[in-house]
């Protein structure tokens, strides 16, 4: 789990197995723990950024609500 400025994020799978030439995906659950509406941008950093896609790339969340995005490698 990652906490950033009043928001938390956690992956549905901590590990993924990917066969060459195939793709794999996992969901990321994001929660706005703050008291205002936040728009959170989501992206993969590091070496994996070149071959990862996050959909949607941002979530607009009301206070104390959750949203999900899919990360595909």
Secondary structure, DSSP 4 states (H G I P E B T S, - for coil): -EEETTEEEEES-S-----TT---EEEEEEEE-SSS-EEEE----SGGGGG-EEESSEEEE-TT-EEEEEEE-
